[in-house]
Amino acid sequence: MLKHRGFPGRLPGTDYQFTIRRANPRGVTPLTRRERRSDRRGPDRRADIAFVKALWEAFGNEPFERGNLDAGRLSWLFGREVLPATDPFDPADYEALLVLDENAARAAFPEAFES
């Protein structure tokens, strides 16, 4: 499992995790599309914004390996702002390639792209 050095481990001051420390010995948690409702709590929305910002700063719109990025946090964005970069795509593979859809991310989280 690739560890993304320099990527924030969590949203500062919270328990919202962005990365995992080690591979799951029972198997890889698959990425699934989670539905976001418009009435999500503020802290959840701030975590999404911070995670998108970190993805943009680390990878831009280039494909990146899932590696140690948290499956739960990715799943809130998967299928909308974060897309599979290869076909076929295995959602339960640490080596799976993903890509940030800049247009979708800017539309959903404009705050993540402000300086």
Sine and cosine of phi, psi and omega as CSV:
sin_phi,cos_phi,sin_psi,cos_psi,sin_omega,cos_omega
0.00,0.00,0.82,-0.57,0.03,-1.00
-0.95,0.32,0.75,-0.66,0.09,-1.00
-0.98,-0.19,0.83,-0.56,-0.02,-1.00
-0.99,0.14,1.00,-0.08,-0.01,-1.00
-0.92,0.40,0.67,-0.74,0.02,-1.00
1.00,0.05,-0.18,0.98,0.03,-1.00
-0.98,0.18,0.69,-0.72,-0.02,-1.00
-0.88,0.48,0.67,-0.74,-0.01,-1.00
-0.97,0.23,-0.46,0.89,-0.03,-1.00
-0.30,-0.95,0.17,-0.98,0.11,-0.99
-0.96,0.28,0.86,-0.52,-0.05,-1.00
-0.79,0.61,0.70,-0.71,0.05,-1.00
0.98,0.18,0.12,0.99,-0.01,-1.00
-0.70,-0.71,0.04,-1.00,0.11,-0.99
-0.98,-0.21,0.29,0.96,0.04,-1.00
-0.98,0.22,0.95,-0.33,-0.12,-0.99
-1.00,0.07,0.67,-0.75,0.06,-1.00
-0.95,-0.32,-0.47,0.88,0.00,-1.00
-0.74,-0.67,0.29,-0.96,0.08,-1.00
-0.92,-0.39,0.40,-0.91,-0.06,-1.00
-0.99,0.14,-0.63,0.78,-0.06,-1.00
-0.55,-0.84,0.32,-0.95,0.01,-1.00
-0.90,0.43,0.54,-0.84,0.04,-1.00
-0.96,0.28,0.87,-0.49,-0.04,-1.00
-0.93,0.37,-0.31,0.95,0.00,-1.00
-1.00,-0.02,0.00,1.00,0.01,-1.00
0.81,-0.59,0.32,-0.95,-0.05,-1.00
-0.98,0.21,0.74,-0.68,0.09,-1.00
-0.95,0.31,0.86,-0.52,-0.04,-1.00
-0.95,0.31,0.51,-0.86,0.11,-0.99
-0.98,0.20,0.71,-0.70,0.07,-1.00
-0.70,-0.71,0.48,-0.88,0.02,-1.00
-0.98,0.20,0.88,-0.48,0.07,-1.00
-0.98,-0.18,0.69,-0.72,0.00,-1.00
-0.98,0.18,0.78,-0.62,0.08,-1.00
-0.99,-0.13,0.77,-0.64,0.05,-1.00
-1.00,-0.09,0.43,-0.90,-0.03,-1.00
-0.93,0.37,-0.32,0.95,-0.03,-1.00
-0.99,-0.15,0.45,0.89,0.03,-1.00
-0.87,0.50,0.50,-0.87,0.01,-1.00
-0.90,0.43,0.47,-0.88,0.00,-1.00
-0.82,0.57,-0.74,0.67,0.01,-1.00
-0.87,0.50,-0.60,0.80,0.04,-1.00
-0.90,0.44,-0.68,0.73,0.01,-1.00
-0.91,0.41,-0.67,0.75,0.04,-1.00
-0.89,0.47,-0.62,0.79,0.04,-1.00
-0.90,0.43,-0.66,0.75,0.04,-1.00
-0.89,0.47,-0.70,0.71,-0.01,-1.00
-0.88,0.47,-0.73,0.68,-0.02,-1.00
-0.90,0.44,-0.60,0.80,0.00,-1.00
-0.94,0.35,-0.68,0.73,0.05,-1.00
-0.88,0.47,-0.67,0.74,0.03,-1.00
-0.87,0.49,-0.69,0.73,0.02,-1.00
-0.90,0.43,-0.65,0.76,0.05,-1.00
-0.88,0.47,-0.71,0.71,-0.03,-1.00
-0.89,0.45,-0.72,0.70,-0.02,-1.00
-0.92,0.40,-0.55,0.83,-0.04,-1.00
-0.99,0.14,-0.62,0.78,-0.17,-0.98
-0.82,-0.58,-0.30,0.95,-0.09,-1.00
0.87,0.49,-0.67,-0.74,0.02,-1.00
-0.97,-0.23,0.40,0.92,0.07,-1.00
-1.00,0.04,0.52,-0.85,0.07,-1.00
-0.87,0.48,0.55,-0.84,0.02,-1.00
-0.65,-0.76,0.46,-0.89,0.02,-1.00
-0.99,0.17,0.65,-0.76,0.02,-1.00
-0.84,0.54,-0.74,0.67,0.06,-1.00
0.76,0.65,-0.78,-0.63,-0.07,-1.00
-1.00,-0.05,0.28,0.96,0.07,-1.00
-0.94,0.34,0.67,-0.74,-0.10,-0.99
-0.91,0.42,0.79,-0.61,-0.02,-1.00
-0.90,0.44,-0.62,0.79,0.00,-1.00
-0.89,0.45,-0.72,0.70,0.00,-1.00
-0.93,0.38,-0.67,0.74,0.05,-1.00
-0.89,0.46,-0.59,0.81,-0.06,-1.00
-0.91,0.42,-0.45,0.89,0.06,-1.00
-0.93,0.38,-0.36,0.93,-0.04,-1.00
-0.94,-0.33,-0.30,0.95,-0.13,-0.99
-0.89,0.46,0.72,-0.70,0.02,-1.00
1.00,0.00,-0.14,0.99,0.05,-1.00
-0.82,-0.58,-0.97,0.23,-0.02,-1.00
-1.00,0.06,-0.49,0.87,0.05,-1.00
-0.92,-0.40,0.84,-0.54,-0.09,-1.00
-0.85,-0.53,0.40,-0.91,0.13,-0.99
-0.89,0.46,0.64,-0.77,0.00,-1.00
-0.99,-0.15,-0.14,0.99,-0.01,-1.00
-0.74,-0.67,0.35,-0.94,0.10,-1.00
-0.71,-0.70,0.88,-0.48,0.13,0.99
-0.97,0.22,0.36,-0.93,-0.03,-1.00
-0.86,-0.52,0.76,-0.65,0.05,-1.00
-0.97,-0.26,0.95,-0.32,-0.04,-1.00
-0.94,0.35,-0.15,0.99,-0.01,-1.00
-0.91,-0.42,0.73,0.68,-0.01,-1.00
-0.69,-0.72,0.82,-0.57,0.03,-1.00
-0.90,0.43,-0.37,0.93,-0.01,-1.00
-1.00,-0.05,0.06,1.00,0.01,-1.00
-0.87,0.49,0.62,-0.78,0.01,-1.00
-0.99,-0.11,0.71,-0.70,0.01,-1.00
-0.83,-0.56,0.24,-0.97,0.07,-1.00
-0.57,-0.82,0.60,-0.80,0.06,-1.00
-1.00,0.09,0.84,-0.54,0.07,-1.00
-0.99,0.16,0.98,-0.21,-0.12,-0.99
-0.86,0.51,-0.70,0.72,-0.04,-1.00
-0.89,0.45,-0.71,0.70,0.01,-1.00
-0.91,0.41,-0.65,0.76,-0.01,-1.00
-0.92,0.40,-0.66,0.75,0.04,-1.00
-0.90,0.43,-0.61,0.79,0.00,-1.00
-0.93,0.36,-0.66,0.75,-0.06,-1.00
-0.99,0.13,-0.56,0.83,-0.09,-1.00
-0.70,-0.71,0.92,0.40,-0.03,-1.00
-0.87,0.50,-0.46,0.89,-0.02,-1.00
-0.90,0.44,-0.45,0.90,-0.03,-1.00
-0.94,0.34,-0.29,0.96,-0.08,-1.00
-0.95,-0.33,0.08,1.00,0.07,-1.00
-0.98,0.18,0.52,-0.85,-0.04,-1.00
-0.95,0.31,0.00,0.00,0.00,0.00
